[in-house]
Amino acid sequence: MAYTNRYDYDIFISYCHDDNKEPSGRKGWVTEFRDYLENWLVMKRGLKELRISMDDKLCGNTVFDKAIEDRISNTALFLVIHSHNYHASEYCRKELQWFFDHNTSRPEGLMVGEESRLFNVLTNNINYTKWPAPLSQAGGPSSGFVLHDAEGGEDFGYPTSPRAPQFDTQLRKLVEAIVKTLDAFPKDAVSVQATKETAPRISLFIADVPDTLQSFRTRLINEVGGSATILSKLPPPYPVEDHNRRLQEVLQQADISIHLLDQWSGRMVDGAEQQTYPRLQADTAVSCQTAAMIWVPADLKMEAIDDKEHSLWLTNLEKGERREARFQFIRSSEQALIDQVLQSIAGLEQENLSGVTGPGRFLIDTHQKDQRYAFELAVLLDKKNIEFELTREYTDDPVKSLTNFEQAVRKVQNLIFMFGRVAPNWLIGRIQAALKLAFDPHQQEMLLTNIWVLLLPGSPGEQAIPLMERRNISTLDNTQSEAIDQRILSRLLGGSEGEKQK
């Protein structure tokens, strides 16, 4: 068992083996780094159950195999020892891409609370514009931890020797960030295997954007990454022919392609005069059968754009003849687009589920005070191969918690509230929010059919729920047991109001 409980390993160190070679059989830099990191975390910070995985047996050209995929999939944090050699290693880039793709396609995502699970440890002075796409998308220019000796922007930078005075100072920043992130994981958490079989079937391609929209692109990925598979970012490849070939492949895999545009046309394409990546990708998407969402800010004025060619192109997308093109042109706020994308994902999921028997997907909604029971119920559902999702509670931001809850409700057929030590007002507020969504005539793609309240030890009971709300929910009594009663699971999977327990 690792420090985080829900994963087999707390940290996976991904590195190029050329960065760990020293003459005369001396211990390599990466090995020394690992030893110092483990010593700081275990001995100085007290993380006694910490488990670090570092593959020191495979060669740089070893085929990327299932064993490594499994190890990465069961790791809480992914540390990239980011060097020029790392860039050149196809094997290293596959490790990084696997962690990124695996976690953006699952409910737990790349973030835990407000912290990124992907750590960029720079051992050479590499400008952020040259970082691999997953590192750029996971946090931007400020997300790197410097462990090199470069003093200026143009210096190459070599790995800081563990015996150099600045090594402790540099390592301390990384250690504190790791501890903060590991401690953000719930202590009584479900094994990562609990969500292993719940990978979404919907794939999204989120196209290249101008620099002005890069932060929104990252936010969109973070918001919807738990509900869909995010396909690889393009470019690279940069040359037009290679790029077009890869773009066609990605669009064939995508259920929806999303294009964020504004008054700026974006980066120029290598080998294509007066063409930019955002425009090329949007034109290609609307000419094929992939459903596309073309978004611009609500207040964008086409006539005020200085680049008249770009202005005309956007105007044609918005007002021109569509013919057979399957795209939506959307003017809205950023949040409105995120909500629309999530609703579209839910609708496609429902289409994919049509004709499939079973109780459908469950959402377990819990306050931190009742989290232990939520994780226990999740394990029971997983053993029955039932798809589920756990809500995230942000105690310092109630508005964010409610927003995330409402987005999750739109994607499930079954909703379970855990009601034990949490205050009744919290539960009542969540029930009212769910019922508002369920009975709102403007919510065209609602899947929700069953709502339960699971009464836990410490709960004031069903009488704490107003009668009006009680008429629309089922209650299940688990107050007499410190564990989830197996009979509760049978009633949940029965899926009918006739199963209501008094």
Summary of the structure (lengths in Angstrom):
residues: 502
radius of gyration: 24.8
end to end distance: 39.3
largest distance: 78.1
contacts: 1534
relative contact order: 0.07
helix: 44%
strand: 16%
